[in-house]
């Protein structure tokens, strides 16, 4: 955090703030002007009125000390050379400059105030004047104390401002982190729900569409299709519970339930799709005797295959889908899905966000996912680093 300017950490002046500062100036004026005012009035009436006029000018000027701190401090210091009344405003203006803690300004104000104090003691009619060295010592000590008090006030103000600014910044950063965490969690849940539910719902839609299209089904075949639809609906509910299980417990912060698929579940996924009527050829060229595929990588591959099967079922029903997986710990894992295009698409609605979500998932794992057309073939190609 950069050091704030004096204007930033100065507190606003209230009515009470003006009042006690005015009282403080009056006390200083009484201490300086009180001993000399009787002799001024009796012996030097001109000095008395000069003192009063210049003192009133100082009392007016000091109200602009925050706008022009150094100029007001120097002017009131010079005027206090001829006015004991002006000593109060000069002290307040000097303290105000000292709160800014700029050494050259402190030196300038200090010299002016010491000279003014010495000159006042020489010019004004003082009864039984003190020795010069004593007056000089008192002036120097008082000036140093005045400037030191102002520097303390400035340091304290800056410290309080800094602590307050840090607390506000920490609170803002905490709110930002919470918002980012919520956004990440929502995106994760959205991807999981799309990858899981879109796959199951497309299966239900396929079998329900067959019931509506086929008019020659026997009662037993219709019951079988209805049973398949019910089974897939139950599987969709189970998957939904698994997705919602990634939400963390509010008290412990631990995952409540997260049965996520891995690479070992891919063959079962393919077999289930074949059983439901999807034509799939699956070729796994990863060395089975090598190190196992990490669960995080396997989960991403599973979702890519799942989405590829869902897209093939929706946009190319009846077409042959080929899946090939190759890779090693050194080269990462390549997965390629191919299916012809041009077949009649099913009526299953889709948001078109499945591939977008999969691309984001692959990028989060340090990989990539792209899709293209090669003639009449749709190709989904992904690469995931082994140690993602």
MIDO-434835 format. One record per residue (C-alpha): residue in one letter; x, y, z. Coordinates in Angstrom, 2 decimals, decimal comma. Last residue first. Layout:
REM residues N
residuo=a | c1=X | c2=Y | c3=Z;
...
***
This chain:
REM residues 388
residuo=x | c1=-3,20 | c2=-32,98 | c3=-14,62;
residuo=x | c1=-0,38 | c2=-35,54 | c3=-14,52;
residuo=x | c1=-1,29 | c2=-37,31 | c3=-17,77;
residuo=x | c1=-1,87 | c2=-34,16 | c3=-19,79;
residuo=x | c1=-5,27 | c2=-34,13 | c3=-21,51;
residuo=x | c1=-5,80 | c2=-34,02 | c3=-25,27;
residuo=x | c1=-9,21 | c2=-33,93 | c3=-26,95;
residuo=x | c1=-10,54 | c2=-34,52 | c3=-30,43;
residuo=x | c1=-14,22 | c2=-34,57 | c3=-31,42;
residuo=x | c1=-14,59 | c2=-35,39 | c3=-35,11;
residuo=x | c1=-17,77 | c2=-35,16 | c3=-37,19;
residuo=x | c1=-17,49 | c2=-37,11 | c3=-40,43;
residuo=x | c1=-19,01 | c2=-36,19 | c3=-43,79;
residuo=x | c1=-15,89 | c2=-34,39 | c3=-45,01;
residuo=x | c1=-13,71 | c2=-33,99 | c3=-41,95;
residuo=x | c1=-15,76 | c2=-31,80 | c3=-39,66;
residuo=x | c1=-14,29 | c2=-30,25 | c3=-36,55;
residuo=x | c1=-14,25 | c2=-30,35 | c3=-32,77;
residuo=x | c1=-11,64 | c2=-29,20 | c3=-30,30;
residuo=x | c1=-10,67 | c2=-29,98 | c3=-26,73;
residuo=x | c1=-7,56 | c2=-28,84 | c3=-24,88;
residuo=x | c1=-5,47 | c2=-29,77 | c3=-21,88;
residuo=x | c1=-4,24 | c2=-28,12 | c3=-18,68;
residuo=x | c1=-6,89 | c2=-29,73 | c3=-16,51;
residuo=x | c1=-8,87 | c2=-26,47 | c3=-16,34;
residuo=x | c1=-8,57 | c2=-26,32 | c3=-20,13;
residuo=x | c1=-10,26 | c2=-29,72 | c3=-20,43;
residuo=x | c1=-13,17 | c2=-28,64 | c3=-18,23;
residuo=x | c1=-13,57 | c2=-25,41 | c3=-20,21;
residuo=x | c1=-13,63 | c2=-27,38 | c3=-23,47;
residuo=x | c1=-16,18 | c2=-29,75 | c3=-21,93;
residuo=x | c1=-18,40 | c2=-26,82 | c3=-20,93;
residuo=x | c1=-18,27 | c2=-25,41 | c3=-24,45;
residuo=x | c1=-18,91 | c2=-28,86 | c3=-25,92;
residuo=x | c1=-22,05 | c2=-29,21 | c3=-23,80;
residuo=x | c1=-23,32 | c2=-25,66 | c3=-24,25;
residuo=x | c1=-25,49 | c2=-26,20 | c3=-27,33;
residuo=x | c1=-28,65 | c2=-25,85 | c3=-25,23;
residuo=x | c1=-30,14 | c2=-29,10 | c3=-26,44;
residuo=x | c1=-33,62 | c2=-30,35 | c3=-27,25;
residuo=x | c1=-34,17 | c2=-34,03 | c3=-28,12;
residuo=x | c1=-35,99 | c2=-34,08 | c3=-31,45;
residuo=x | c1=-33,58 | c2=-36,53 | c3=-33,02;
residuo=x | c1=-31,36 | c2=-35,63 | c3=-35,95;
residuo=x | c1=-31,81 | c2=-37,35 | c3=-39,29;
residuo=x | c1=-28,45 | c2=-38,59 | c3=-40,51;
residuo=x | c1=-26,11 | c2=-36,21 | c3=-42,27;
residuo=x | c1=-23,08 | c2=-36,64 | c3=-40,06;
residuo=x | c1=-20,85 | c2=-39,66 | c3=-39,61;
residuo=x | c1=-19,29 | c2=-40,34 | c3=-36,22;
residuo=x | c1=-15,80 | c2=-39,93 | c3=-34,84;
residuo=x | c1=-14,49 | c2=-39,62 | c3=-31,27;
residuo=x | c1=-10,77 | c2=-39,08 | c3=-30,63;
residuo=x | c1=-9,04 | c2=-39,18 | c3=-27,24;
residuo=x | c1=-5,39 | c2=-38,34 | c3=-26,78;
residuo=x | c1=-3,75 | c2=-38,83 | c3=-23,38;
residuo=x | c1=-0,47 | c2=-37,31 | c3=-22,25;
residuo=x | c1=2,84 | c2=-37,81 | c3=-24,03;
residuo=x | c1=5,15 | c2=-38,81 | c3=-21,16;
residuo=x | c1=2,58 | c2=-40,58 | c3=-18,94;
residuo=x | c1=1,29 | c2=-42,44 | c3=-22,00;
residuo=x | c1=-1,43 | c2=-42,03 | c3=-24,58;
residuo=x | c1=-4,17 | c2=-43,45 | c3=-26,75;
residuo=x | c1=-7,97 | c2=-43,54 | c3=-26,58;
residuo=x | c1=-10,08 | c2=-44,27 | c3=-29,65;
residuo=x | c1=-13,85 | c2=-43,96 | c3=-29,81;
residuo=x | c1=-15,86 | c2=-44,82 | c3=-32,91;
residuo=x | c1=-19,54 | c2=-43,87 | c3=-33,20;
residuo=x | c1=-21,58 | c2=-45,73 | c3=-35,81;
residuo=x | c1=-24,68 | c2=-43,85 | c3=-36,89;
residuo=x | c1=-28,16 | c2=-44,90 | c3=-35,77;
residuo=x | c1=-29,04 | c2=-41,48 | c3=-34,42;
residuo=x | c1=-26,74 | c2=-38,75 | c3=-35,76;
residuo=x | c1=-27,59 | c2=-35,48 | c3=-34,00;
residuo=x | c1=-29,09 | c2=-36,61 | c3=-30,69;
residuo=x | c1=-27,41 | c2=-40,02 | c3=-30,25;
residuo=x | c1=-24,09 | c2=-38,74 | c3=-31,56;
residuo=x | c1=-24,26 | c2=-35,71 | c3=-29,24;
residuo=x | c1=-24,99 | c2=-37,89 | c3=-26,21;
residuo=x | c1=-22,21 | c2=-40,32 | c3=-27,13;
residuo=x | c1=-19,74 | c2=-37,44 | c3=-27,45;
residuo=x | c1=-20,93 | c2=-35,96 | c3=-24,14;
residuo=x | c1=-20,30 | c2=-39,24 | c3=-22,32;
residuo=x | c1=-16,94 | c2=-39,73 | c3=-24,02;
residuo=x | c1=-15,81 | c2=-36,24 | c3=-22,98;
residuo=x | c1=-17,20 | c2=-36,74 | c3=-19,46;
residuo=x | c1=-15,27 | c2=-39,99 | c3=-19,04;
residuo=x | c1=-12,08 | c2=-38,38 | c3=-20,32;
residuo=x | c1=-12,43 | c2=-35,61 | c3=-17,70;
residuo=x | c1=-13,04 | c2=-38,15 | c3=-14,95;
residuo=x | c1=-10,05 | c2=-40,17 | c3=-16,07;
residuo=x | c1=-7,81 | c2=-37,12 | c3=-15,84;
residuo=x | c1=-8,96 | c2=-36,37 | c3=-12,29;
residuo=x | c1=-8,66 | c2=-40,05 | c3=-11,35;
residuo=x | c1=-5,08 | c2=-40,32 | c3=-12,56;
residuo=x | c1=-4,59 | c2=-43,02 | c3=-15,26;
residuo=x | c1=-2,90 | c2=-46,04 | c3=-13,73;
residuo=x | c1=0,82 | c2=-46,63 | c3=-14,27;
residuo=x | c1=1,66 | c2=-49,14 | c3=-16,96;
residuo=x | c1=0,42 | c2=-52,70 | c3=-17,39;
residuo=x | c1=-2,81 | c2=-51,66 | c3=-19,10;
residuo=x | c1=-0,86 | c2=-49,80 | c3=-21,78;
residuo=x | c1=-3,26 | c2=-47,25 | c3=-23,26;
residuo=x | c1=-4,62 | c2=-48,35 | c3=-26,63;
residuo=x | c1=-8,32 | c2=-48,46 | c3=-25,67;
residuo=x | c1=-10,56 | c2=-48,93 | c3=-28,71;
residuo=x | c1=-14,32 | c2=-48,49 | c3=-28,32;
residuo=x | c1=-16,77 | c2=-49,08 | c3=-31,16;
residuo=x | c1=-20,25 | c2=-47,77 | c3=-30,45;
residuo=x | c1=-23,62 | c2=-48,36 | c3=-32,06;
residuo=x | c1=-26,24 | c2=-47,08 | c3=-29,60;
residuo=x | c1=-29,08 | c2=-49,52 | c3=-28,84;
residuo=x | c1=-29,49 | c2=-49,29 | c3=-25,06;
residuo=x | c1=-27,23 | c2=-52,27 | c3=-24,49;
residuo=x | c1=-24,54 | c2=-50,62 | c3=-26,57;
residuo=x | c1=-24,82 | c2=-47,55 | c3=-24,41;
residuo=x | c1=-24,48 | c2=-49,58 | c3=-21,23;
residuo=x | c1=-21,43 | c2=-51,34 | c3=-22,67;
residuo=x | c1=-19,75 | c2=-48,02 | c3=-23,50;
residuo=x | c1=-20,34 | c2=-46,69 | c3=-19,99;
residuo=x | c1=-19,03 | c2=-49,94 | c3=-18,50;
residuo=x | c1=-15,86 | c2=-49,66 | c3=-20,58;
residuo=x | c1=-15,36 | c2=-46,03 | c3=-19,42;
residuo=x | c1=-15,69 | c2=-46,72 | c3=-15,68;
residuo=x | c1=-11,98 | c2=-47,46 | c3=-15,20;
residuo=x | c1=-11,17 | c2=-43,92 | c3=-16,33;
residuo=x | c1=-12,99 | c2=-42,49 | c3=-13,34;
residuo=x | c1=-16,59 | c2=-41,69 | c3=-12,40;
residuo=x | c1=-17,36 | c2=-39,42 | c3=-9,41;
residuo=x | c1=-19,05 | c2=-40,69 | c3=-6,27;
residuo=x | c1=-18,78 | c2=-37,39 | c3=-4,34;
residuo=x | c1=-20,72 | c2=-37,40 | c3=-1,09;
residuo=x | c1=-20,66 | c2=-34,85 | c3=1,70;
residuo=x | c1=-17,41 | c2=-33,20 | c3=0,70;
residuo=x | c1=-15,69 | c2=-31,71 | c3=3,78;
residuo=x | c1=-16,21 | c2=-28,07 | c3=4,83;
residuo=x | c1=-16,95 | c2=-29,23 | c3=8,39;
residuo=x | c1=-19,98 | c2=-27,08 | c3=9,24;
residuo=x | c1=-21,49 | c2=-26,14 | c3=5,85;
residuo=x | c1=-20,83 | c2=-29,58 | c3=4,37;
residuo=x | c1=-19,52 | c2=-29,26 | c3=0,88;
residuo=x | c1=-21,48 | c2=-29,53 | c3=-2,34;
residuo=x | c1=-20,00 | c2=-32,30 | c3=-4,46;
residuo=x | c1=-22,98 | c2=-34,42 | c3=-3,42;
residuo=x | c1=-25,24 | c2=-32,41 | c3=-5,69;
residuo=x | c1=-23,63 | c2=-34,19 | c3=-8,61;
residuo=x | c1=-24,05 | c2=-37,59 | c3=-6,97;
residuo=x | c1=-27,70 | c2=-36,88 | c3=-6,18;
residuo=x | c1=-28,20 | c2=-35,94 | c3=-9,84;
residuo=x | c1=-26,53 | c2=-39,17 | c3=-10,91;
residuo=x | c1=-28,97 | c2=-41,15 | c3=-8,80;
residuo=x | c1=-31,91 | c2=-39,20 | c3=-10,21;
residuo=x | c1=-30,69 | c2=-39,83 | c3=-13,76;
residuo=x | c1=-30,23 | c2=-43,52 | c3=-12,97;
residuo=x | c1=-33,82 | c2=-43,66 | c3=-11,74;
residuo=x | c1=-34,98 | c2=-42,03 | c3=-14,96;
residuo=x | c1=-32,91 | c2=-44,52 | c3=-16,94;
residuo=x | c1=-34,58 | c2=-47,40 | c3=-15,12;
residuo=x | c1=-38,05 | c2=-45,93 | c3=-15,68;
residuo=x | c1=-37,36 | c2=-45,50 | c3=-19,38;
residuo=x | c1=-36,05 | c2=-49,08 | c3=-19,58;
residuo=x | c1=-39,16 | c2=-50,33 | c3=-17,77;
residuo=x | c1=-41,37 | c2=-48,42 | c3=-20,20;
residuo=x | c1=-39,51 | c2=-50,02 | c3=-23,10;
residuo=x | c1=-40,00 | c2=-53,49 | c3=-21,58;
residuo=x | c1=-43,67 | c2=-52,81 | c3=-20,91;
residuo=x | c1=-44,08 | c2=-51,71 | c3=-24,53;
residuo=x | c1=-42,34 | c2=-54,84 | c3=-25,72;
residuo=x | c1=-44,61 | c2=-57,02 | c3=-23,57;
residuo=x | c1=-47,73 | c2=-55,23 | c3=-24,83;
residuo=x | c1=-46,63 | c2=-55,81 | c3=-28,40;
residuo=x | c1=-45,07 | c2=-53,08 | c3=-30,49;
residuo=x | c1=-46,45 | c2=-52,54 | c3=-33,99;
residuo=x | c1=-47,14 | c2=-48,81 | c3=-33,68;
residuo=x | c1=-43,52 | c2=-47,68 | c3=-33,31;
residuo=x | c1=-42,99 | c2=-43,93 | c3=-33,43;
residuo=x | c1=-44,32 | c2=-42,87 | c3=-30,03;
residuo=x | c1=-42,65 | c2=-45,75 | c3=-28,21;
residuo=x | c1=-39,41 | c2=-45,11 | c3=-30,11;
residuo=x | c1=-39,49 | c2=-41,47 | c3=-29,07;
residuo=x | c1=-39,80 | c2=-42,53 | c3=-25,43;
residuo=x | c1=-36,76 | c2=-44,76 | c3=-25,86;
residuo=x | c1=-34,66 | c2=-41,98 | c3=-27,37;
residuo=x | c1=-35,94 | c2=-39,32 | c3=-24,96;
residuo=x | c1=-34,98 | c2=-41,46 | c3=-21,96;
residuo=x | c1=-31,49 | c2=-41,95 | c3=-23,37;
residuo=x | c1=-31,20 | c2=-38,21 | c3=-24,09;
residuo=x | c1=-32,26 | c2=-37,57 | c3=-20,50;
residuo=x | c1=-29,43 | c2=-39,74 | c3=-19,20;
residuo=x | c1=-26,70 | c2=-38,03 | c3=-21,21;
residuo=x | c1=-28,03 | c2=-34,53 | c3=-20,64;
residuo=x | c1=-28,25 | c2=-35,32 | c3=-16,92;
residuo=x | c1=-24,60 | c2=-36,24 | c3=-16,43;
residuo=x | c1=-22,65 | c2=-33,78 | c3=-18,56;
residuo=x | c1=-25,13 | c2=-30,95 | c3=-18,00;
residuo=x | c1=-25,34 | c2=-31,48 | c3=-14,26;
residuo=x | c1=-21,57 | c2=-31,75 | c3=-13,94;
residuo=x | c1=-20,97 | c2=-28,61 | c3=-15,98;
residuo=x | c1=-23,56 | c2=-26,63 | c3=-13,99;
residuo=x | c1=-22,15 | c2=-27,90 | c3=-10,69;
residuo=x | c1=-18,66 | c2=-26,77 | c3=-11,67;
residuo=x | c1=-19,92 | c2=-23,40 | c3=-12,91;
residuo=x | c1=-21,83 | c2=-22,88 | c3=-9,68;
residuo=x | c1=-18,80 | c2=-23,79 | c3=-7,60;
residuo=x | c1=-16,59 | c2=-21,44 | c3=-9,58;
residuo=x | c1=-19,10 | c2=-18,60 | c3=-9,22;
residuo=x | c1=-19,46 | c2=-19,22 | c3=-5,50;
residuo=x | c1=-15,69 | c2=-19,26 | c3=-5,07;
residuo=x | c1=-15,39 | c2=-16,05 | c3=-7,07;
residuo=x | c1=-18,05 | c2=-14,36 | c3=-4,93;
residuo=x | c1=-16,35 | c2=-15,54 | c3=-1,73;
residuo=x | c1=-12,98 | c2=-14,32 | c3=-3,01;
residuo=x | c1=-14,48 | c2=-10,94 | c3=-3,91;
residuo=x | c1=-16,13 | c2=-10,61 | c3=-0,50;
residuo=x | c1=-12,80 | c2=-11,43 | c3=1,15;
residuo=x | c1=-11,01 | c2=-8,92 | c3=-1,06;
residuo=x | c1=-13,50 | c2=-6,22 | c3=-0,06;
residuo=x | c1=-13,10 | c2=-7,07 | c3=3,63;
residuo=x | c1=-9,31 | c2=-7,04 | c3=3,32;
residuo=x | c1=-9,47 | c2=-3,69 | c3=1,52;
residuo=x | c1=-11,70 | c2=-2,22 | c3=4,21;
residuo=x | c1=-9,44 | c2=-3,52 | c3=6,97;
residuo=x | c1=-6,35 | c2=-2,25 | c3=5,17;
residuo=x | c1=-7,93 | c2=1,18 | c3=4,70;
residuo=x | c1=-8,87 | c2=1,37 | c3=8,38;
residuo=x | c1=-5,40 | c2=0,36 | c3=9,48;
residuo=x | c1=-3,83 | c2=2,88 | c3=7,10;
residuo=x | c1=-6,14 | c2=5,70 | c3=8,21;
residuo=x | c1=-5,42 | c2=4,97 | c3=11,88;
residuo=x | c1=-1,67 | c2=4,95 | c3=11,22;
residuo=x | c1=-1,85 | c2=8,14 | c3=9,16;
residuo=x | c1=-3,76 | c2=9,95 | c3=11,89;
residuo=x | c1=-1,33 | c2=8,76 | c3=14,55;
residuo=x | c1=1,67 | c2=9,88 | c3=12,54;
residuo=x | c1=0,12 | c2=13,29 | c3=11,90;
residuo=x | c1=-0,71 | c2=13,80 | c3=15,59;
residuo=x | c1=2,81 | c2=12,81 | c3=16,58;
residuo=x | c1=4,30 | c2=15,19 | c3=13,99;
residuo=x | c1=2,16 | c2=18,04 | c3=15,34;
residuo=x | c1=3,30 | c2=17,35 | c3=18,90;
residuo=x | c1=6,91 | c2=17,35 | c3=17,73;
residuo=x | c1=6,39 | c2=20,68 | c3=15,96;
residuo=x | c1=5,00 | c2=22,34 | c3=19,10;
residuo=x | c1=7,62 | c2=20,74 | c3=21,37;
residuo=x | c1=10,42 | c2=21,92 | c3=19,08;
residuo=x | c1=8,94 | c2=25,41 | c3=19,05;
residuo=x | c1=8,58 | c2=25,50 | c3=22,84;
residuo=x | c1=12,16 | c2=24,30 | c3=23,36;
residuo=x | c1=13,53 | c2=26,83 | c3=20,87;
residuo=x | c1=11,52 | c2=29,72 | c3=22,33;
residuo=x | c1=12,44 | c2=28,83 | c3=25,91;
residuo=x | c1=16,12 | c2=28,57 | c3=25,01;
residuo=x | c1=16,05 | c2=31,88 | c3=23,15;
residuo=x | c1=14,39 | c2=33,65 | c3=26,10;
residuo=x | c1=16,96 | c2=32,18 | c3=28,47;
residuo=x | c1=19,87 | c2=33,17 | c3=26,20;
residuo=x | c1=18,58 | c2=36,73 | c3=25,91;
residuo=x | c1=18,29 | c2=37,24 | c3=29,64;
residuo=x | c1=14,75 | c2=37,96 | c3=30,86;
residuo=x | c1=13,12 | c2=41,38 | c3=30,40;
residuo=x | c1=12,05 | c2=43,22 | c3=33,57;
residuo=x | c1=8,72 | c2=44,59 | c3=32,38;
residuo=x | c1=8,13 | c2=43,73 | c3=28,72;
residuo=x | c1=7,40 | c2=46,54 | c3=26,26;
residuo=x | c1=7,16 | c2=44,64 | c3=22,96;
residuo=x | c1=9,93 | c2=44,80 | c3=20,38;
residuo=x | c1=12,55 | c2=42,57 | c3=22,01;
residuo=x | c1=10,30 | c2=39,77 | c3=23,35;
residuo=x | c1=8,37 | c2=39,83 | c3=20,08;
residuo=x | c1=11,60 | c2=39,59 | c3=18,10;
residuo=x | c1=12,73 | c2=36,49 | c3=19,98;
residuo=x | c1=9,40 | c2=34,79 | c3=19,51;
residuo=x | c1=9,22 | c2=35,73 | c3=15,83;
residuo=x | c1=12,75 | c2=34,44 | c3=15,20;
residuo=x | c1=11,90 | c2=31,12 | c3=16,86;
residuo=x | c1=8,61 | c2=30,90 | c3=14,91;
residuo=x | c1=10,25 | c2=31,65 | c3=11,55;
residuo=x | c1=13,01 | c2=29,08 | c3=12,15;
residuo=x | c1=10,51 | c2=26,38 | c3=13,11;
residuo=x | c1=8,22 | c2=27,07 | c3=10,17;
residuo=x | c1=11,09 | c2=26,75 | c3=7,68;
residuo=x | c1=12,56 | c2=23,65 | c3=9,34;
residuo=x | c1=9,18 | c2=21,92 | c3=9,53;
residuo=x | c1=8,54 | c2=22,71 | c3=5,87;
residuo=x | c1=11,93 | c2=21,25 | c3=4,93;
residuo=x | c1=11,21 | c2=18,16 | c3=7,01;
residuo=x | c1=7,84 | c2=17,23 | c3=5,62;
residuo=x | c1=5,84 | c2=15,67 | c3=8,41;
residuo=x | c1=2,32 | c2=16,66 | c3=7,26;
residuo=x | c1=1,19 | c2=16,90 | c3=10,89;
residuo=x | c1=3,91 | c2=19,53 | c3=11,36;
residuo=x | c1=2,07 | c2=21,96 | c3=9,08;
residuo=x | c1=-1,02 | c2=21,79 | c3=11,31;
residuo=x | c1=1,12 | c2=22,24 | c3=14,43;
residuo=x | c1=2,58 | c2=25,41 | c3=12,92;
residuo=x | c1=-0,87 | c2=26,74 | c3=11,99;
residuo=x | c1=-2,08 | c2=26,12 | c3=15,55;
residuo=x | c1=1,01 | c2=27,85 | c3=17,02;
residuo=x | c1=0,67 | c2=30,83 | c3=14,69;
residuo=x | c1=-3,04 | c2=31,13 | c3=15,51;
residuo=x | c1=-2,23 | c2=31,42 | c3=19,22;
residuo=x | c1=0,81 | c2=33,70 | c3=18,77;
residuo=x | c1=-1,29 | c2=36,20 | c3=16,78;
residuo=x | c1=-2,56 | c2=37,83 | c3=20,00;
residuo=x | c1=1,06 | c2=38,57 | c3=20,97;
residuo=x | c1=1,34 | c2=40,62 | c3=17,80;
residuo=x | c1=4,44 | c2=42,20 | c3=16,20;
residuo=x | c1=6,49 | c2=39,05 | c3=15,56;
residuo=x | c1=3,20 | c2=37,12 | c3=15,51;
residuo=x | c1=2,70 | c2=38,54 | c3=12,01;
residuo=x | c1=5,72 | c2=36,56 | c3=10,75;
residuo=x | c1=4,46 | c2=33,32 | c3=12,25;
residuo=x | c1=0,93 | c2=33,97 | c3=10,94;
residuo=x | c1=2,37 | c2=34,41 | c3=7,43;
residuo=x | c1=4,65 | c2=31,36 | c3=7,64;
residuo=x | c1=1,94 | c2=29,05 | c3=9,00;
residuo=x | c1=-0,63 | c2=30,33 | c3=6,48;
residuo=x | c1=1,79 | c2=29,76 | c3=3,55;
residuo=x | c1=2,74 | c2=26,26 | c3=4,75;
residuo=x | c1=-0,80 | c2=25,05 | c3=5,29;
residuo=x | c1=-2,56 | c2=26,55 | c3=2,25;
residuo=x | c1=-5,90 | c2=24,73 | c3=2,10;
residuo=x | c1=-5,64 | c2=23,22 | c3=5,57;
residuo=x | c1=-4,57 | c2=26,50 | c3=7,17;
residuo=x | c1=-7,54 | c2=28,43 | c3=5,75;
residuo=x | c1=-9,16 | c2=29,00 | c3=9,21;
residuo=x | c1=-5,80 | c2=30,35 | c3=10,42;
residuo=x | c1=-6,20 | c2=33,46 | c3=8,27;
residuo=x | c1=-9,07 | c2=34,85 | c3=10,34;
residuo=x | c1=-7,35 | c2=34,48 | c3=13,72;
residuo=x | c1=-4,14 | c2=35,87 | c3=12,20;
residuo=x | c1=-5,96 | c2=38,97 | c3=10,93;
residuo=x | c1=-7,47 | c2=39,44 | c3=14,37;
residuo=x | c1=-3,97 | c2=39,30 | c3=15,87;
residuo=x | c1=-2,64 | c2=41,82 | c3=13,36;
residuo=x | c1=-5,37 | c2=44,28 | c3=14,31;
residuo=x | c1=-5,05 | c2=43,73 | c3=18,06;
residuo=x | c1=-1,25 | c2=43,93 | c3=18,13;
residuo=x | c1=-1,27 | c2=47,06 | c3=16,00;
residuo=x | c1=-3,83 | c2=48,55 | c3=18,38;
residuo=x | c1=-1,64 | c2=47,81 | c3=21,39;
residuo=x | c1=1,58 | c2=48,84 | c3=19,64;
residuo=x | c1=0,00 | c2=52,24 | c3=18,95;
residuo=x | c1=-1,07 | c2=52,62 | c3=22,60;
residuo=x | c1=2,54 | c2=52,29 | c3=23,71;
residuo=x | c1=2,83 | c2=53,35 | c3=27,37;
residuo=x | c1=-0,40 | c2=52,52 | c3=29,20;
residuo=x | c1=-2,13 | c2=50,18 | c3=26,80;
residuo=x | c1=1,03 | c2=48,38 | c3=25,73;
residuo=x | c1=2,23 | c2=48,25 | c3=29,34;
residuo=x | c1=-0,96 | c2=46,47 | c3=30,38;
residuo=x | c1=-0,98 | c2=44,13 | c3=27,31;
residuo=x | c1=2,51 | c2=42,74 | c3=27,86;
residuo=x | c1=2,01 | c2=39,94 | c3=30,41;
residuo=x | c1=-1,32 | c2=38,78 | c3=28,89;
residuo=x | c1=-0,17 | c2=38,64 | c3=25,26;
residuo=x | c1=1,85 | c2=35,41 | c3=25,44;
residuo=x | c1=-0,09 | c2=33,31 | c3=27,97;
residuo=x | c1=-3,46 | c2=34,76 | c3=26,95;
residuo=x | c1=-2,78 | c2=34,13 | c3=23,27;
residuo=x | c1=-1,79 | c2=30,52 | c3=24,01;
residuo=x | c1=-5,06 | c2=30,03 | c3=25,92;
residuo=x | c1=-7,09 | c2=31,70 | c3=23,16;
residuo=x | c1=-5,52 | c2=29,42 | c3=20,54;
residuo=x | c1=-6,49 | c2=26,36 | c3=22,60;
residuo=x | c1=-10,06 | c2=27,64 | c3=22,99;
residuo=x | c1=-10,31 | c2=28,11 | c3=19,22;
residuo=x | c1=-8,99 | c2=24,60 | c3=18,67;
residuo=x | c1=-11,57 | c2=23,30 | c3=21,13;
residuo=x | c1=-14,41 | c2=25,01 | c3=19,23;
residuo=x | c1=-13,32 | c2=24,17 | c3=15,68;
residuo=x | c1=-13,20 | c2=20,46 | c3=16,52;
residuo=x | c1=-16,56 | c2=20,65 | c3=18,30;
residuo=x | c1=-18,12 | c2=22,19 | c3=15,20;
residuo=x | c1=-16,58 | c2=19,44 | c3=13,11;
residuo=x | c1=-13,39 | c2=19,41 | c3=11,07;
residuo=x | c1=-12,94 | c2=16,44 | c3=8,77;
residuo=x | c1=-10,15 | c2=14,02 | c3=9,68;
residuo=x | c1=-6,80 | c2=14,37 | c3=7,89;
residuo=x | c1=-5,82 | c2=10,99 | c3=6,42;
residuo=x | c1=-6,31 | c2=11,76 | c3=2,74;
residuo=x | c1=-5,11 | c2=15,37 | c3=2,72;
residuo=x | c1=-1,85 | c2=14,27 | c3=4,33;
residuo=x | c1=-1,09 | c2=12,03 | c3=1,30;
residuo=x | c1=-1,29 | c2=8,30 | c3=1,76;
residuo=x | c1=1,79 | c2=6,06 | c3=1,70;
residuo=x | c1=1,37 | c2=3,42 | c3=-0,97;
residuo=x | c1=0,00 | c2=0,00 | c3=0,00;
***
